[in-house]
C-alpha cells in the first residue's frame, strides 16, 4: 500500500477535515461544547533582504510584508455516550496552516486526523540567468553583461503532511491501532554541479588556460516533487504476567523527478572573471544527467513485550526483521548492462533486558541488543574505462550492545549508580573490486567499553542534584591496507615507513579513542518564590592512530543557568544563560595545524504580569552569539608556498552569527467572551559566512550567478488578534 496523494487531494482532505469537525457536533442532542475563534493581521517592515532570515519559516512569504490568520479551537464533551471531540486549526489563511481532529469514545475507540503545511523560503538571494529554475531541464545562460545583471530568483519548498489514525479496544486484553502518514514536498532548493576536469585521464578536458575554461561550478536548484508515505499497525495483547504486541511498519518514498538534465552554454567565466569557451571535455561532463533521490521502500515486522516474573523482577524483549530496497531504474544508460542498482538491505534485530530489585535498596538492570544488517546489493562494474575499472561495494554491519547497571539507595536522599556499556561493531569483508587505489586505512572490528558512576540527591527541602562521571575506551582489530583492487591485508606494524600506514588517512570513527565526561546538575529552591537550575558538562576525546596527521583531540564544555522569580502574585520574571565551547585539533599534510573552535552563547530575560484582571502583559529579550574560529599554523615541515599563502591571507576568517530578539505581547479582555491580543517582535541579525561571500562580495558561479545574503538584517513585526470564546 503506497498511499500516494496529489496536492489537490491534500487540500480537499484538509477542507473535509475542517468541515467534519464543525458539523459533526450538530448530531449531538446534548453535551458541553466550548471553543474559540481568532482572527488576526500582521505587518512586517523592511525590505526582502532585511527579512531573509525572519521569513525563512515565519509563514510570511519573503516578498510579502502583510499577512492574515484565522484560528479555531473547538471541544465537545457528551457524557451520556462518553464521546469526546476536539478540533484545532491555526493559520488557516497562511502558508503554515495546521489542523487536528480527535474524536473518541472513551474506553472503546479513537480516531485522529491532522494536516499541516510547512513552507521554507531560501534566505540566500539568487541572481542568475539560469532558465527553467526548479525544473528538471535547466538551461545555463552565462551573464554576458557581467555579474549581477541576471534576474533575482527566490527558491522555495513546501511540505504538506496528512496523518490519519485509528485505535480500537477490542477487549479488556486486546487493542489494535493503525496510523497512516503521507507528505508531499514540492518546490526547489539549493543544489549544484561542478567539475575540475581530470586532464590526466581525459585529454579532451584540456585544463584551464588563458583562452579556455577547464573547471566550473554551476548552481542548478534541485527540483522537488516527491511523496513519502508511512503506515504503522500494531496489535497488543495483555495477560496476567505477559504483555506483547505485534507490529508492522512500512515506508514508501517516490520521487517525481528521477534526474536533472542540464544544458550548459559554451562560454563560462574563469576564476579571475574572464569569459572564455569551455573545453569540450568539461562541457561533456557538465551536460551529463544528474541522478536525484531514487524511489525506495522498506518493511519491518516486530514482536515486543514484557514479562513480570515477580513484583520486583521484569523482563523486556524485542524481535524485528526489516527489508529495505532501492530498485528504481537508472536515469541514463549504464555500462554495466544493469537497469537498476538492485539495492537490498535486510536487518535482523534481537533485544532482551531484565530489571530487578532483589533488595529494597538495590536495583539491577541488564540489556543485550544484537543487530545484523546484511547488504545484498548486486555487485557490478560501473566504470570500465581503461585501467580504472571498479565496482560498487556493500556495507554489512553487525553490532552488539550490552549494558549492566546497579543502583544503591544509601539514604532516603542519596542514591548511587554504577554502570558499564559495551559495543562491538563488525563491518564485514571489504569489497576488493570497489577501489583501484586508496589511501584510507580500514578496520573491520571496533570495540568500546564505557564505565559510568553517578551520585544523585533527590529533592529534600530545597536542593536536589546529580553528578555523573564516565570513561570509555575504543580500540579494534588490525589496520587493513587497500591493495588497489586486489583486496586488503592486515598491517602488522603500521608505523613501519616501508610497509606501514604512516601516510594513510585514518577515519576518527575507526581510530582508537579515549572519552572522558563529567556532568553536574543542581536544582535549588532557596524559597517559595525563587528557583534555579544549573547544568555543567565537560568532555574530551583523544584519538590515537599510526599517523601524525588527522584528528587528535576534541573538547566540549557547556554551562547553563535557568531561573524564575515570583515578584508577587501578579508579576513574575525568568531568565536563562548558556555558554558552550567545542574545539577540534587536527593536523594535515604540508604542515598545516588547525584548531577549530565553536563558541555559542545565549542569554534571555522574560517577564509576565497581570496589572489588572482584564490585562495580561509579557515579553522576552534574548541574545545569541555563535562564532566559528579557525586558528591555523604551520609546522616546521611546511613548504615555502604554504608559508607564503598563510602569511598573505592570514588564514580563514571567522564565521559569526549574532541575533537580538525582543518579543512583547499584551492581551486585554473586552468582556467574558472576547479579547484582543497585540504582539510586537523586533529582530536584529548579523550573519557573516565566508563560504558564500566575504566582505560584501557574493559567491560567484562560473556562469555569473551569485548567491548572497545581507549581513545586517533588521525587521519589526506587529500583529493584532481578536479572540472570541464560543460557549
ROBA-518398 format. One record per residue (C-alpha): residue in three letters; x, y, z. Coordinates in steps of 0.001 Angstrom, whole numbers, always signed. Each point is the difference from the previous one (the first is absolute). Layout:
N
   residu         u         v         w
      ALA         X         Y         Z
...
This chain:
727
   residu         u         v         w
      UNK        +0        +0        +0
      UNK     +1814     +3140     -1173
      UNK     -2731     +2547      +764
      UNK     +1137     +2700     -2441
      UNK     -2039     +3195      +251
      UNK       +68     +2936     -2403
      UNK      +244     +3645     +1056
      UNK     -3633      +720      -907
      UNK     -1255     -2959     +2011
      UNK     +2003     +1318     +2936
      UNK     -1992     +3229       -82
      UNK     -3322     -1811      -340
      UNK      +880     -2271     +2910
      UNK      +884     +2989     +2154
      UNK     -3336     +1625      -872
      UNK     -1888     -3185      +881
      UNK     +1936      -134     +3252
      UNK     -1150     +3487      +927
      UNK     -3617      -395     -1092
      UNK      -414     -3354     +1716
      UNK     +1208     +1449     +3260
      UNK     -2485     +2867      -239
      UNK     -3094     -1959     -1013
      UNK      +684     -3204     +1898
      UNK     -1102     +1427     +3389
      UNK     -3391     +1068     -1449
      UNK     -1061     -3642      +118
      UNK      +284       +72     +3791
      UNK     -3156      +974     +1834
      UNK     +1692      +565     +3349
      UNK     +3537      +772     +1086
      UNK     +2318     +2694     +1251
      UNK     +1654     +1956     -2833
      UNK     +2585     +2734      +224
      UNK     +2583     +1591     -2230
      UNK     +1355     +3164     -1539
      UNK      +531     +1710     -3347
      UNK     +2913     +2343      -654
      UNK      +578     +2429     -2881
      UNK     +3166     +2009      -414
      UNK     +2173     +2091     -2280
      UNK     +3761      +586       +91
      UNK     +2337     +2514     -1641
      UNK     +3796      -169      -350
      UNK     +2214     +2858     -1146
      UNK     +3293       -27     -1863
      UNK      +994     -1241     -3422
      UNK      +101     -3584     -1168
      UNK     +3728       -71      +834
      UNK      -724     +1238     +3530
      UNK     -2490     -2831      +515
      UNK     +1996     -2835     -1593
      UNK      +583     -1936     +3229
      UNK     -3212     +1179     +1695
      UNK     -2118     -1268     -2917
      UNK     +1747     -3367      -309
      UNK     -2586     -1816     +2134
      UNK     -2235     +2834     +1196
      UNK     -2910      -818     -2306
      UNK      +311     +3361     -1759
      UNK     +1201      -146     -3581
      UNK     +3333     +1692      -511
      UNK     -1566     +2637     -2292
      UNK     -3036      +662     +2197
      UNK       +19     +2209     +3065
      UNK     -3695      -446      +884
      UNK     -1668     -3216     +1116
      UNK     -3332     -1103     +1427
      UNK      -911     -2960     +2162
      UNK     -3114     -1830     +1178
      UNK       -83     -2601     +2771
      UNK     -2637     -2283     +1527
      UNK        -8     -1982     +3258
      UNK     -3121     -2121      +671
      UNK      -801     -2706     +2554
      UNK     -3126     -2082      +684
      UNK      -546     -2354     +2940
      UNK     -3074     -2255       -62
      UNK      -151     -1819     +3326
      UNK     -2968     -2274      -830
      UNK     +1818     -1687     -2897
      UNK     +3560      +641     +1310
      UNK      +786     +1782     -3256
      UNK     +2779     +2558      -190
      UNK      +729     +2240     -3003
      UNK     +2908     +2454      -220
      UNK      +799     +2106     -3062
      UNK     +2780     +2549      -355
      UNK     +1089     +2079     -2983
      UNK     +2561     +2776      -317
      UNK     +1251     +2319     -2767
      UNK     -2792     -1057     -2349
      UNK      +732     +2896     -2391
      UNK     +3788      -356       +61
      UNK     +2688     -2358     -1208
      UNK      +535     -1730     +3349
      UNK     -3522     -1290      +655
      UNK      -602     -2810     +2451
      UNK     -3206     -1984      +627
      UNK      -584     -2819     +2462
      UNK     -3034     -2061      +957
      UNK      -469     -2463     +2875
      UNK     -3299     -1905      +165
      UNK      -265     -2792     +2520
      UNK     -2303     -2106     +2071
      UNK     +1726      -509     +3329
      UNK      +968     -3611      +566
      UNK     -1171     -1070     -3465
      UNK     +1637     +1723     -2990
      UNK     +1886     +3114     -1088
      UNK      +397     +1691     -3396
      UNK     +2621     +2689      -689
      UNK      +753     +2106     -3051
      UNK     +2469     +2791      -564
      UNK     +1170     +2123     -2890
      UNK     +2819     +2547      -192
      UNK     +1957     +2118     -2455
      UNK     +3613     +1075      +425
      UNK     +1529     +2520     -2401
      UNK     +3719      +740       -56
      UNK     +1285     +3083     -1782
      UNK     +3681      -109      -954
      UNK     +1699     +2867     +1890
      UNK     +2743      +384     -2600
      UNK      -711     +2375     -2888
      UNK      +605     -1424     -3459
      UNK      +861     +2112     -3049
      UNK      +248     -2147     -3107
      UNK      -618      -410     -3693
      UNK      -951     -3652      +460
      UNK     -3133      -984     -1889
      UNK     -2449     -2573     +1312
      UNK      +919      +563     +3657
      UNK     -1488     -2782     +2111
      UNK      -636     -2199     -3045
      UNK     +1538     -3277     -1102
      UNK     +1633     +1522     -3110
      UNK     +1744     +3251     +1023
      UNK     +1821     +2000     -2666
      UNK     +3174     +1805     +1053
      UNK      +329     +3417     -1647
      UNK     +3190     +1868      +855
      UNK      -632     +3630      +959
      UNK     +1588     +1894     -2870
      UNK      -503     +3305     +1806
      UNK     +2021     -1122     +2974
      UNK      -684     -1061     +3548
      UNK     -3208     +1430     +1453
      UNK     -1784      +557     -3323
      UNK     -2239     -3048      +354
      UNK     -3489      -442     +1410
      UNK      -725      -110     +3750
      UNK     -1366     -3475      +738
      UNK     -1628     -1384     +3156
      UNK      +321     -3667      +932
      UNK     -2831     -1490     +2040
      UNK     -1054     -3454     +1178
      UNK     -3312     -1088     +1469
      UNK      -862     -3075     +2053
      UNK     -3638     -1087      +321
      UNK      -617     -2724     +2544
      UNK     -3132     -2047      +707
      UNK      -385     -2522     +2803
      UNK     -2842     -2363      +925
      UNK      -176     -2291     +3003
      UNK     -2463     -2468     +1476
      UNK       +97     -1960     +3252
      UNK     -2509     -2685      +989
      UNK      -209     -1676     +3405
      UNK     -1231     -3443     -1034
      UNK      -153     -1377     +3545
      UNK     +1475      +828     +3394
      UNK     +3050     -1994     -1085
      UNK      +295      +860     -3698
      UNK      +531     +3254     -1873
      UNK      +631      +819     -3671
      UNK     +1389     +3240     -1428
      UNK      +964     +1224     -3452
      UNK     +1633     +3266     -1072
      UNK      +404     +1348     -3532
      UNK     +2212     +2946      -931
      UNK      +749     +1503     -3371
      UNK     +2007     +3074      -930
      UNK      +371     +1775     -3328
      UNK     +2993     +2245      -631
      UNK       +99     +2397     -2950
      UNK     +2091     +2987     -1036
      UNK     +3761      +354      -321
      UNK     +3075      +248     +2207
      UNK     +3662      +894      -387
      UNK     +1970     -2543     -1986
      UNK     +2763       +70     -2537
      UNK     +2541     -1820     -2142
      UNK     +3691      +508      -534
      UNK     +3023     -1548     -1615
      UNK     +3743      +539       +51
      UNK      +548     -1839     -3236
      UNK     +2624     -2795      +508
      UNK     +2323      +658     -2953
      UNK     +2333     -2807     +1030
      UNK     -2800     -2533      -621
      UNK     -1974     +1834     -2697
      UNK     +2071     +1911     -2594
      UNK     -3162     +1758     -1243
      UNK      -110     +1970     +3233
      UNK     +2887     +2223     -1002
      UNK      +170     +1805     +3325
      UNK      -485     +3699      +724
      UNK     +2206     +2241     -2156
      UNK       +52     +3632     -1082
      UNK     -2560      -761     -2726
      UNK     -2013     -2908     +1429
      UNK     -1832     -1002     +3174
      UNK      +677     -3521     +1304
      UNK     -1725      +123     +3399
      UNK     -3405     +1306     +1083
      UNK     -2625      +103     +2756
      UNK     -3633      +606      -959
      UNK     -3120      +615     +2086
      UNK     -2844     -2293     -1072
      UNK     -2825       -26     +2566
      UNK     -1299     -3473      +690
      UNK     -3613      -419     -1163
      UNK     -2184     -1363     +2803
      UNK     -3044     -2145      -742
      UNK       -29     -2948     +2365
      UNK     -2266     -1925     +2333
      UNK      +908     -1893     +3160
      UNK     -2706     -2230     +1462
      UNK      +124     -2088     +3157
      UNK     -2319     -2541     +1562
      UNK      +236     -1528     +3457
      UNK     -2340     -2637     +1421
      UNK      +175     -1661     +3409
      UNK     -2008     -2700     +1780
      UNK      +533       -99     +3768
      UNK     -1034     -2725     +2437
      UNK      +294      -161     +3787
      UNK       -34     -3010     +2318
      UNK      +505       -79     +3736
      UNK     +3793        +6      -189
      UNK      +707      +247     -3726
      UNK      -635     +2960     -2273
      UNK     +1017       +12     -3646
      UNK      -750     +1719     -3271
      UNK      +453      -911     -3637
      UNK      +744     +2911     -2306
      UNK      +620      +902     -3627
      UNK     +1660     +3130     -1352
      UNK      +256      +938     -3663
      UNK     +1730     +2942     -1667
      UNK      -443      +984     -3657
      UNK     +1894     +2810     -1752
      UNK      -865     +1106     -3536
      UNK     +1803     +2731     -1921
      UNK     -1717     +1567     -2997
      UNK     +3394     +1088     -1374
      UNK     +2413     -2839      -618
      UNK     +2717     +2238     -1417
      UNK      +950     +3524      -985
      UNK     +1196      +498     -3572
      UNK     +1885     +3301      -296
      UNK      +871     +1856     -3162
      UNK     +3225     +1955      +527
      UNK     +1067     +2910     -2225
      UNK     +3337       +42     -1791
      UNK     +1481     +3052     +1749
      UNK      +776      +170     +3718
      UNK     +1955     +2234     +2354
      UNK     +3451     -1014     +1215
      UNK     +1042      +551     +3661
      UNK     +1244     +3570      -683
      UNK     -3125     +1170     -1823
      UNK      +927      -523     -3636
      UNK     -2628     -1521     -2313
      UNK     +1327     -2695     -2342
      UNK     -1161     -3140     -1750
      UNK      -228     -3127     +2118
      UNK     +2096     -2965     -1089
      UNK     -1902     -2813     -1744
      UNK      +870     -2415     +2782
      UNK     -1403     +2319     +2694
      UNK     -3246      +539     -1918
      UNK      -355     -3742      -408
      UNK       +73      -488     +3759
      UNK     -2223     +2991      +843
      UNK     -2697     -1084     -2467
      UNK      -339     -3491     +1435
      UNK     -3268      -912     +1780
      UNK       +67      +464     +3757
      UNK     -1777     -2744     +1928
      UNK     -2377     +1111     +2733
      UNK     -1233     -1884     +3060
      UNK     -1327     -3365     -1241
      UNK     -3248     -1716      +985
      UNK      +386     -2387     +2922
      UNK     -2058     -1924     +2511
      UNK      +437     -1941     +3222
      UNK     -2072     -2430     +2064
      UNK      +430     -1084     +3606
      UNK     -1802     -2444     +2261
      UNK      +698      -211     +3713
      UNK     -1072     -1772     +3154
      UNK      +475     +1939     +3247
      UNK     -1101      -693     +3523
      UNK      +725      -380     +3677
      UNK      -394     -2727     +2589
      UNK      -401      +539     +3751
      UNK     +1709     -2882     +1813
      UNK      -799     +1528     +3379
      UNK     -1010     +3356     +1372
      UNK     +3689      +970       +57
      UNK     +1358     -1651     -3159
      UNK     -1006      +805     -3579
      UNK     +1367     -1054     -3393
      UNK      -420     +1807     -3327
      UNK      +631     -1321     -3488
      UNK      -118     +1027     -3652
      UNK      +405     -1956     -3238
      UNK       -85     +1810     -3337
      UNK      +721      -629     -3662
      UNK      +194     +2753     -2626
      UNK      +631       +18     -3718
      UNK      +847     +3184     -1915
      UNK      +253      +141     -3793
      UNK     +1116     +2585     -2537
      UNK      -774     -1396     -3431
      UNK      -933     +3162     -1899
      UNK     +1151       +97     -3630
      UNK     +3168     +1868      -924
      UNK      -372     +3513     -1391
      UNK     +2149      -811     -3016
      UNK     +1753     -2920     -1694
      UNK     +2424     -1983     +2123
      UNK     +3177     -1653     -1209
      UNK      -751     -2910     +2290
      UNK     -2930     -1156     -2050
      UNK     -2152      +271     +3119
      UNK     -3137     +2127       +49
      UNK       -78      +408     +3781
      UNK     +2290       -34     +3011
      UNK     -2037     -2878     +1432
      UNK      +852     +1242     +3455
      UNK     -1289     -2081     +2899
      UNK      +829       +54     +3713
      UNK     -1529     -2451     +2487
      UNK      +254      +777     +3709
      UNK      -584     -2412     +2866
      UNK      -350     +1278     +3564
      UNK      -201     -1857     +3307
      UNK       -84     +1697     +3382
      UNK      -631     -1217     +3533
      UNK      +188     +1790     +3324
      UNK      -702      -686     +3638
      UNK      -602     +2357     +2913
      UNK      -152     -1192     +3588
      UNK       -84     +1306     +3563
      UNK     +1326     -2973     +2055
      UNK      +398     +2193     +3094
      UNK     -1951     +3077     +1057
      UNK     +3092     +2168      -516
      UNK     +1455     -1798     -3046
      UNK     -1149      +334     -3632
      UNK     +1579     -1940     -2879
      UNK      -415      +327     -3739
      UNK     +1526     -1924     -2915
      UNK      -626      +284     -3752
      UNK     +1441     -1734     -3067
      UNK      -691     +1147     -3566
      UNK     +1134     -1649     -3251
      UNK      -512     +1465     -3471
      UNK     +1121     -1574     -3275
      UNK      -249     +2143     -3124
      UNK      +534     -2211     -3050
      UNK      +709     +1965     -3181
      UNK     -1110     -2112     -2997
      UNK      +488     +2692     -2662
      UNK     +1161     -1425     -3339
      UNK     +3710      +614      -683
      UNK      +721     +1282     -3519
      UNK     +2682     +1970     -1863
      UNK     -1182     +3593      -433
      UNK     +3210     +1391     -1495
      UNK     +1822     -2065     -2589
      UNK     +2051     +2735     -1706
      UNK     +3571     -1193      -557
      UNK     +1762     -1013     +3197
      UNK     -2529     +1713     +2307
      UNK     -2530     -2828      +190
      UNK     -1710      -202     +3397
      UNK     -3273     -1154     +1518
      UNK     -2346     +1194     +2690
      UNK      +455     -1483     +3474
      UNK     -2229     -1438     +2691
      UNK      -251     +1333     +3553
      UNK      -892     -2863     +2344
      UNK       -42      +797     +3700
      UNK      -390     -2166     +3082
      UNK      -328     +1860     +3282
      UNK      -261     -1389     +3534
      UNK      -826     +2195     +2994
      UNK       -85     -1053     +3638
      UNK      -863     +2045     +3084
      UNK      +276      -793     +3699
      UNK     -1044     +2414     +2741
      UNK      -472      -128     +3741
      UNK     -1389     +2611     +2397
      UNK      +124      +165     +3800
      UNK     -2186     +2251     +2166
      UNK     +2448     +1077     +2719
      UNK     -2512     +2206     +1833
      UNK     -3451     +1324      -841
      UNK     +1782     +2970     -1607
      UNK     +3074     -1527     -1690
      UNK      +161     -2603     -2762
      UNK     +3108     -1342     -1718
      UNK      +233     -1734     -3389
      UNK     +2781     -1967     -1704
      UNK      -284     -1140     -3594
      UNK     +1932     -1521     -2884
      UNK      -782      +141     -3728
      UNK     +1581     -2087     -2737
      UNK      -243      +421     -3766
      UNK     +1520     -2212     -2688
      UNK      -257      +720     -3750
      UNK      +948     -2385     -2807
      UNK       -10     +1757     -3393
      UNK      +391     -3136     -2059
      UNK     +2414      -748     -2808
      UNK     +1160     +2877     -2192
      UNK     -1100      -233     -3655
      UNK     +3392      -218     -1698
      UNK     -1226     +1006     -3477
      UNK     -1511     +3274     +1231
      UNK     +3278     +1954      -167
      UNK     +2854      +291     -2481
      UNK     +2100     +1923     +2513
      UNK      -376     +1270     +3529
      UNK     +1628     +1833     +2869
      UNK     -2632      -698     +2667
      UNK      +956     -2479     +2682
      UNK     -2789     -2463      +750
      UNK     -1072     -1932     +3079
      UNK     -2473     -2847      +130
      UNK      -713      -115     +3745
      UNK      -145     +2610     +2746
      UNK      -870      -540     +3667
      UNK      -857     +2645     +2585
      UNK      -535      -279     +3752
      UNK     -1487     +2772     +2140
      UNK       -68      +257     +3792
      UNK     -2480     +2326     +1725
      UNK      -454     +1172     +3596
      UNK     -2727     +2290     +1300
      UNK      -948     +1429     +3395
      UNK     -3473     +1540      +169
      UNK     -1649     +1985     +2773
      UNK     -3758      +245      -237
      UNK     -1944     +3108     +1010
      UNK      +215      +445     +3735
      UNK     -1311     +3270     +1318
      UNK     +1500     +2251     -2717
      UNK     +2874     -1767     -1778
      UNK      +460     -2903     -2405
      UNK     +2684      -906     -2493
      UNK     +2194     -2614     -1614
      UNK     +3600      -462     -1102
      UNK      +929     -2528     -2706
      UNK     +3444     -1205     -1095
      UNK      +688     -2187     -3019
      UNK     +3115     -1451     -1613
      UNK      +164     -1998     -3208
      UNK     +2673     -1571     -2181
      UNK      -294     -1184     -3567
      UNK     +2459     -2177     -1903
      UNK      -281     -2567     -2723
      UNK     +1467     -2627     -2253
      UNK     +3116      +445     -2135
      UNK       +69     +2837     -2480
      UNK      -588     -1106     -3587
      UNK     +1802     +1312     -3073
      UNK     -1773      +327     -3335
      UNK     +1907     -1794     -2745
      UNK     -1632     +1819     -2933
      UNK     -2597     -2457     -1173
      UNK     +1733     -3092     +1342
      UNK     -1586       +72     +3442
      UNK     +1336     +1045     +3381
      UNK     +2724     -1341     +2241
      UNK      +575      +454     +3722
      UNK     +2980     +2211      +856
      UNK     +1991     -1547     +2828
      UNK     +2064     +3144      +627
      UNK     -1868     +3086     -1253
      UNK     +2880     +2275     +1126
      UNK     +2485     -1634     -2408
      UNK      +834     +2711     -2590
      UNK      +576     -2631     -2682
      UNK     -3129     -2154      +249
      UNK     -2024     +1841     +2638
      UNK     -2778     +2581      -111
      UNK     +1705     +3166     +1190
      UNK     -1247     +1958     -3037
      UNK     -3514     -1446       -13
      UNK     -3248     +1767      +928
      UNK     -1552     -1272     +3233
      UNK     -3715      +557      +615
      UNK      -780     +1271     +3543
      UNK     -2900     -2477      +166
      UNK     +2502     -2893      -283
      UNK     +2910     +1380     +2009
      UNK      +846      -949     +3570
      UNK     -1728     +2487     +2279
      UNK      -130      +898     +3680
      UNK     -3078     +1976     +1094
      UNK      -480     +1601     +3420
      UNK     -3111     +1934     +1066
      UNK     -1310     +1616     +3157
      UNK     -3509     +1381      +569
      UNK     -1388     +2018     +2882
      UNK     -3645      +929      +560
      UNK     -1363     +2110     +2869
      UNK     -3616      +976      +693
      UNK      -181     +2588     +2797
      UNK     -3090     +1642     +1481
      UNK     +1242     +2325     +2759
      UNK     -3556     +1209      +650
      UNK     -3509      -423     -1396
      UNK      +459     +2855     -2494
      UNK     +3444      -765     -1520
      UNK     +1177     -3100     -1882
      UNK     +3350      -604     -1707
      UNK     +1256     -2840     -2182
      UNK     +3681      -380      -857
      UNK     +1505     -2392     -2563
      UNK     +3732      -527      -521
      UNK     +1520     -2426     -2500
      UNK     +3520      -564     -1275
      UNK     +1481     -2712     -2152
      UNK     +3149      -813     -1942
      UNK      +815     -2445     -2780
      UNK     +3592     -1052      -691
      UNK      +725     -1908     -3203
      UNK     +2969     -2233      -712
      UNK     +1069     -1193     -3465
      UNK     +3280     -1123     -1624
      UNK      +156     +3373     -1823
      UNK      +974     +3491     +1105
      UNK     -2819     +1364     -2145
      UNK     -3719      +115      +661
      UNK     -2185      +828     +2971
      UNK     +1882      -117     +3311
      UNK     -2303     +1411     +2675
      UNK     -3436     +1515      +514
      UNK     -1394     +1783     +3043
      UNK     -3513     +1060      +963
      UNK     -1066     +2277     +2865
      UNK     -3569     +1117      +727
      UNK     -1445     +2096     +2822
      UNK     -3631     +1076      +418
      UNK     -2066     +1792     +2624
      UNK     -3811      +247       +69
      UNK     -1865     +2004     +2640
      UNK     -3436     +1363      +830
      UNK     -1184     +2412     +2684
      UNK     -3535      +874     +1084
      UNK       +48     +3704      +927
      UNK     -3615      -125     +1092
      UNK     -3145     -1959      -778
      UNK      -418     +2266     -3078
      UNK     +3586      +281     -1321
      UNK     +2745     -2484      -751
      UNK     +3378       +94     -1712
      UNK     +2215     -2746     -1430
      UNK     +3207      -378     -1925
      UNK     +2656     -2295     -1340
      UNK     +3699       +86      -818
      UNK     +2012     -2579     -1892
      UNK     +3473      -235     -1443
      UNK     +1588     -2883     -1890
      UNK     +3392      -508     -1627
      UNK     +1080     -2769     -2340
      UNK     +3527      -369     -1376
      UNK     +1675     -2284     -2562
      UNK     +3781      -270      -247
      UNK     +1323     -1651     -3118
      UNK     +3012      -150     -2309
      UNK       +81      -463     -3742
      UNK     +2635      -496     -2666
      UNK     +2369     +2835      -994
      UNK      +405      +974     +3650
      UNK     -3415     +1572      +615
      UNK     -1130      +144     +3642
      UNK     -3658      +894      +506
      UNK     -1874      +662     +3238
      UNK     -3698      +482      -756
      UNK     -2021     +1533     +2812
      UNK     -3738      +628      +177
      UNK     -1317     +2262     +2754
      UNK     -3707      +464      +579
      UNK     -1446     +2350     +2616
      UNK     -3657      +764      +663
      UNK     -1677     +2135     +2620
      UNK     -3671      +765      +504
      UNK     -2288     +1882     +2343
      UNK     -3779      -186      +239
      UNK     -2801     +1621     +1972
      UNK     -3707      -772      +330
      UNK     -2601     +1889     +1982
      UNK     -3617      +894      +480
      UNK      -246     +3592     +1277
      UNK     -3797      -274       -54
      UNK     -2240     -3030      -438
      UNK      -916      +949     -3574
      UNK     +3569      +640     -1203
      UNK     +2864     -2462      -453
      UNK     +3479     +1188     -1010
      UNK     +3229     -1784      -816
      UNK     +3217      +103     -1930
      UNK     +3405     -1561      -600
      UNK     +3364     +1407      -972
      UNK     +2599     -2438     -1325
      UNK     +3486      +171     -1472
      UNK     +1904     -2733     -1861
      UNK     +3630       +58     -1090
      UNK     +1527     -2882     -1974
      UNK     +3585      +180     -1222
      UNK     +2048     -2506     -2002
      UNK     +3717      +699      +230
      UNK     +2708     -1645     -2126
      UNK     +3392      +378     +1672
      UNK     +2631     -1047     -2518
      UNK     +3746      -506      +319
      UNK     +2775     -1837     -1815
      UNK     +2476     -2548     +1237
      UNK     +3690       -38      -869
      UNK      -726     -2373     -2883
      UNK     -2151     +2461     -1959
      UNK     +1189     +1022     -3459
      UNK      +753     +3577     -1092
      UNK     -3239      +345     -1966
      UNK     -2137      -942     +3019
      UNK     +1878     +2459     +2218
      UNK      -388     +2810     -2536
      UNK     -3728      -715      -509
      UNK      -768       +15     +3712
      UNK     +2018     +3152      +560
      UNK     -1817     +1799     -2822
      UNK     -3550     -1096      +894
      UNK      +249      -173     +3756
      UNK     -1951     -3253       -78
      UNK     -3708      -609      -166
      UNK     -2202     +2749     +1478
      UNK     -2561      -668     +2735
      UNK     -3594      -952      -765
      UNK     -2259     +1975     +2342
      UNK     -3708       +64      +767
      UNK     -1562     +2530     +2387
      UNK     -3669      +587      +678
      UNK     -1880     +2253     +2414
      UNK     -3746      -586      +284
      UNK     -2597     +1947     +1988
      UNK     -3491     -1474      +258
      UNK     -2846     +1793     +1801
      UNK     -3677      -858      +346
      UNK     -3072     +1396     +1654
      UNK     -3417     -1598      +330
      UNK     -3058     +1969     +1103
      UNK     -3358     -1623      +779
      UNK     -2816     +2122     -1459
      UNK     -2627     -2098     +1757
      UNK      -509     -3576     +1165
      UNK       +85     -1342     -3561
      UNK     +2300     +2228     -2018
      UNK     +3555     +1260      +245
      UNK     +2593     +1841     -2083
      UNK     +3661     -1004      -122
      UNK     +2854     +2118     -1368
      UNK     +3425     -1472      -796
      UNK     +3161     +1902      -867
      UNK     +3281     -1529     -1179
      UNK     +3303     +1733      -692
      UNK     +2771     -2161     -1444
      UNK     +3524     +1129      -829
      UNK     +2292     -2578     -1634
      UNK     +3615      +158     -1138
      UNK     +1200     -2997     -1997
      UNK     +3369      -200     -1737
      UNK      +947     -3281     -1676
      UNK     +3083      +130     -2207
      UNK     -1046     -3205     -1776
      UNK     -2694     +1951     -1921
      UNK     +1585     +3452       -78
      UNK     +2599     +2170     +1695
      UNK       -64     +3698      +898
      UNK     -3137      +546     -2052
      UNK     +1282     -1838     -3094
      UNK     -2425     -2854      -850
      UNK      +990     -3470     -1078
      UNK      +140      -131     -3798
      UNK      -593     -3087     -2139
      UNK     +1633      -614     -3357
      UNK     -3004     +1348     -1959
      UNK      -119     +3265     +1975
      UNK     -2725     -1150     +2404
      UNK      +464     +1440     +3486
      UNK     -1197     -1192     +3370
      UNK       -60     +2585     +2770
      UNK     -1638     +1015     +3249
      UNK      -160     +3392     +1655
      UNK     +2350       -58     +2982
      UNK     -2058     +2317     +2242
      UNK     -3736      -697       +66
      UNK     -2553     +1967     +2039
      UNK     -3723      -617       +70
      UNK     -2947     +1129     +2119
      UNK     -3276     -1880      +101
      UNK     -3308      +915     +1627
      UNK     -3085     -2198      +109
      UNK     -3505      +553     +1317
      UNK     -2310     -2944      +777
      UNK     -3638       -42     +1051
      UNK     -1145     -3054     +1984
      UNK     -3659      -926      +599
      UNK      -998     -2767     +2395
      UNK     -2755     -2374     -1171
      UNK     -2231     -1222     +2840
